[in-house]
């Protein structure tokens, strides 16, 4: 690899890392007006707030792999069989 390729890869990596860790890219909650002038304004605010919490509070499910069976044995009741 020549130096130009290495510099290009490093520069691209730094740009990606800076974009991912940027605080400006973070999702911010909608701004609450000091006074709601109409029901439509309240409705828009609540809808935006709902969308914000739907994204921020999204549960993250994943596979849980317990390789150590002694951990499961200490948690589960003695009559429980994982094969059922």
C-alpha positions as CSV (number, residue, x, y, z in Angstrom):
1,X,0.0,0.0,0.0
2,X,1.3,3.4,-0.8
3,X,1.2,6.4,1.6
4,X,-1.7,8.0,-0.2
5,X,-4.0,5.0,0.4
6,X,-3.1,4.8,4.0
7,X,-3.7,8.5,4.5
8,X,-7.1,8.2,2.7
9,X,-8.1,5.3,4.9
10,X,-7.1,7.1,8.1
11,X,-8.9,10.3,7.1
12,X,-12.1,8.4,6.2
13,X,-11.9,6.5,9.5
14,X,-11.5,9.8,11.4
15,X,-14.4,11.4,9.6
16,X,-16.7,8.4,10.3
17,X,-15.7,8.4,14.0
18,X,-16.2,12.1,14.4
19,X,-19.7,11.8,12.7
20,X,-20.7,8.9,14.9
21,X,-19.6,10.6,18.2
22,X,-20.9,14.1,17.3
23,X,-23.2,15.6,19.9
24,X,-25.0,17.5,17.3
25,X,-26.2,14.3,15.7
26,X,-27.9,13.3,19.0
27,X,-31.7,13.4,19.0
28,X,-33.1,16.2,21.1
29,X,-36.6,16.3,22.6
30,X,-39.0,18.8,21.1
31,X,-39.1,22.2,22.6
32,X,-42.1,22.8,24.8
33,X,-43.9,26.1,24.2
34,X,-44.5,28.2,27.3
35,X,-48.2,28.4,26.5
36,X,-50.2,26.3,24.1
37,X,-52.4,28.7,22.0
38,X,-54.5,26.0,20.4
39,X,-55.5,22.4,20.6
40,X,-53.7,21.8,17.3
41,X,-50.4,23.2,18.7
42,X,-50.7,20.9,21.8
43,X,-51.5,17.9,19.5
44,X,-48.4,18.6,17.3
45,X,-46.2,18.9,20.4
46,X,-47.5,15.7,21.9
47,X,-47.1,13.9,18.6
48,X,-43.4,15.1,18.3
49,X,-42.8,14.1,22.0
50,X,-44.3,10.7,21.3
51,X,-42.0,10.2,18.2
52,X,-39.0,11.3,20.3
53,X,-39.7,8.8,23.1
54,X,-40.5,6.1,20.6
55,X,-37.0,6.4,19.2
56,X,-35.1,7.1,22.4
57,X,-37.0,4.5,24.5
58,X,-36.9,1.8,21.9
59,X,-36.2,-1.5,23.7
60,X,-33.1,-3.3,22.4
61,X,-33.6,-7.0,22.4
62,X,-30.8,-9.4,21.7
63,X,-29.7,-13.0,22.0
64,X,-28.6,-13.9,25.5
65,X,-26.1,-16.7,25.4
66,X,-25.5,-18.3,28.8
67,X,-22.5,-20.6,28.3
68,X,-22.1,-21.2,32.1
69,X,-24.9,-23.5,33.1
70,X,-24.1,-23.0,36.8
71,X,-25.4,-19.5,36.5
72,X,-28.7,-20.8,35.1
73,X,-28.9,-23.5,37.8
74,X,-28.6,-20.8,40.5
75,X,-31.4,-18.7,39.0
76,X,-33.9,-21.3,37.9
77,X,-35.9,-23.5,40.2
78,X,-34.6,-27.1,40.7
79,X,-37.5,-28.8,38.9
80,X,-37.2,-26.6,35.8
81,X,-35.8,-28.2,32.6
82,X,-34.7,-26.0,29.8
83,X,-35.5,-28.8,27.3
84,X,-39.3,-28.4,27.8
